Amino acid sequence: MQASLAATTSSFRMESSAFAEGQPIPKLYTGEGKDISPPLTWTDPPLGAEEFTLICDDPDAPRADPWVHWVIYKIPGDVRTLPENLPRRTVLQTPPGARQGANSWGADNVGYRGPMPPPGHGRHRYYFRLYALDAPLDLPEQATKDSLLAAMKGHVLAEATLMGTYERK
């Protein structure tokens, strides 16, 4: 599992109306369903949060450590929600100015790609990690998780995490 870049504050929280912490992610948001991004909201970010970044990954994936499902950054500091079904585009209209980076898929690798573990591989965990940053990041389009983590060093004020699960039978 990845090391945390900042302590999680007790008041900074993220949730989804689609699934609760530790519970299964509905099929709609998976590769077996419509493969659309789930709605996410957060509350009580730390003072001074100028921008947010979100990374979703699967540490249980057999082919990568971990498999990256979503990279979204440059979320303005006054935003508190990501709506359901964000388009798979590098530059987003909502939230204004937000950018989506590369996920672990070889093709169609920008934006959210939902859970799709190998059949019979068991229950996988999907971590949605939201980082509150003290300054806007200067990154190229389609940043990767690694380039994003490197750029965030020294700028993370707090982290909020939401974990959902999914299993293909």
VENPE-V499571 format. One record per residue. N is the residue number from 0. PHI is phi in radians with two decimals (NA if undefined). OMEGA is omega in radians with two decimals (999 if undefined). BURIAL is I if it has 24 or more other ideal C-beta (glycine too) atoms within 12 Angstrom, else O. Layout:
n phi omega burial
N PHI OMEGA BURIAL
N PHI OMEGA BURIAL
This chain:
n phi omega burial
0 NA -3.08 O
1 -1.23 3.09 O
2 -1.28 3.13 O
3 -1.28 3.10 O
4 -1.53 -3.13 I
5 -2.72 3.08 I
6 -1.20 3.06 O
7 -1.39 3.10 I
8 -1.48 -3.07 I
9 -1.19 -3.10 O
10 -1.60 -3.13 O
11 -1.39 -3.06 I
12 -2.32 3.05 I
13 -2.23 3.09 I
14 -2.59 3.10 I
15 -2.36 3.04 I
16 -1.32 -3.10 O
17 -1.53 -3.13 I
18 -2.77 3.14 I
19 -1.67 3.12 O
20 -0.89 3.09 O
21 1.35 -3.08 O
22 -1.73 3.14 O
23 -1.09 3.03 I
24 -1.39 -3.12 I
25 -1.05 -3.10 I
26 -0.92 3.12 O
27 -0.88 -3.05 O
28 -1.68 -3.09 I
29 -2.07 3.07 I
30 -1.14 3.08 I
31 -1.51 3.14 O
32 -1.93 -3.14 O
33 -1.49 3.08 O
34 1.02 3.12 I
35 -1.83 -3.13 I
36 -1.24 3.12 I
37 -1.38 3.05 I
38 -1.27 3.12 I
39 -2.31 3.05 I
40 -2.35 3.09 I
41 -2.50 -3.10 I
42 -2.33 3.00 O
43 0.91 3.04 O
44 -1.18 -3.13 I
45 -1.18 3.05 I
46 -1.01 3.12 O
47 1.56 3.11 O
48 -1.24 -3.13 I
49 -1.71 -3.07 I
50 -2.76 3.07 I
51 -2.13 3.06 I
52 -2.34 3.12 I
53 -2.22 3.05 I
54 -2.23 3.05 I
55 -2.08 3.12 I
56 -2.54 -3.08 I
57 -2.11 3.14 I
58 -1.27 -3.10 O
59 -1.65 -3.10 I
60 -1.15 -3.10 I
61 -1.36 -3.02 O
62 -1.80 -3.13 O
63 -2.66 -3.12 O
64 -2.26 -0.35 O
65 -1.52 3.11 I
66 -1.44 -3.07 I
67 -1.57 -3.13 I
68 -1.76 -3.07 I
69 -2.83 3.01 I
70 -2.30 3.09 I
71 -2.38 -3.03 I
72 -2.50 -3.06 I
73 1.08 3.03 I
74 -1.35 -3.08 I
75 -1.00 -3.08 I
76 -1.11 3.12 I
77 -1.63 3.14 O
78 -1.45 3.12 I
79 -2.24 -3.11 I
80 -2.67 2.91 I
81 -2.03 -3.10 I
82 -1.25 3.06 I
83 -1.10 2.97 O
84 1.12 3.03 O
85 -1.15 -3.13 I
86 -1.18 3.11 O
87 -1.47 3.11 I
88 -2.26 3.10 O
89 -1.17 -3.13 I
90 -1.83 -3.10 O
91 -1.85 3.00 I
92 -1.41 3.13 O
93 -2.28 -0.17 O
94 -1.13 -3.06 I
95 -1.07 3.11 O
96 1.49 -3.13 O
97 -1.14 -3.13 I
98 -2.20 3.05 I
99 -1.97 -3.12 I
100 -1.79 -3.07 I
101 -1.41 3.01 I
102 -1.72 -3.06 I
103 -1.47 3.12 I
104 -1.27 3.13 I
105 -1.31 3.11 O
106 -2.24 -3.10 O
107 0.88 -2.97 O
108 -1.84 3.04 O
109 -1.98 3.12 I
110 1.58 -3.06 I
111 -1.26 2.93 I
112 -2.25 -2.99 I
113 -1.39 3.13 I
114 -0.95 3.10 I
115 -2.83 -3.12 I
116 -1.14 3.10 I
117 -1.02 3.10 O
118 -0.97 3.10 O
119 1.35 -3.11 O
120 -1.46 3.12 O
121 1.61 -3.11 O
122 -1.34 3.08 O
123 -1.85 3.09 I
124 -1.81 3.14 I
125 -2.13 -3.10 I
126 -1.73 3.01 I
127 -1.74 -3.10 I
128 -1.97 3.13 I
129 -1.88 -3.12 I
130 -1.92 3.02 I
131 -1.62 -3.05 I
132 -1.95 -3.13 I
133 -1.51 -3.13 I
134 -2.73 3.05 O
135 -1.14 3.11 O
136 -1.61 3.06 I
137 -1.86 -3.09 O
138 -2.27 3.06 I
139 -1.25 3.05 O
140 -1.10 3.14 O
141 0.98 3.05 O
142 -1.06 3.07 I
143 -1.70 3.08 I
144 -1.00 -3.10 I
145 -1.12 3.14 O
146 -1.19 3.10 I
147 -1.16 3.12 I
148 -1.05 3.12 I
149 -1.13 -3.13 O
150 -1.19 -3.09 I
151 -1.38 -3.09 I
152 -0.95 3.14 O
153 1.45 -3.11 O
154 -2.10 -3.08 I
155 -1.48 3.09 I
156 -1.50 -3.10 I
157 -2.86 3.14 I
158 -2.33 3.03 I
159 -2.06 -3.07 I
160 -2.21 3.01 I
161 -2.26 -3.13 I
162 -2.03 3.02 I
163 -2.11 -3.11 I
164 -2.15 3.01 I
165 -2.77 3.10 I
166 -2.40 3.02 I
167 -1.64 -3.13 O
168 -1.56 999 O
